[in-house]
Amino acid sequence: MYDRYVEMRGGRPYFVGPNAMAAYGGPVPLAVGSLAHYGNATGPGSDLVNRLMAPVAVNGQRNPITPLDLAILKD
């Protein structure tokens, strides 16, 4: 079901599930090159780095589950 809500917009991937968009306030920018993660170091999704589903872990930092993570799972 996850793939059904992945769309390309302007050459970049976004997750557009209704629950996720409500939690984030619009389409959720997915990591360029890794559709299983959200956020990017620069550009769309730069506000999502250092989160649970971000593509890079920072020195073993633990990231809590957020309402956005739960909304994506719900979709």
Buried (B, 14 or more C-beta within 10 A) or exposed (E): EEEEBBEEEEEBBBBBBEBBBBBBEEBBBBBBEBBEBBBBEEEBBEEBBEBBBBBEEEEEEEBEEBEBBEBBEEB
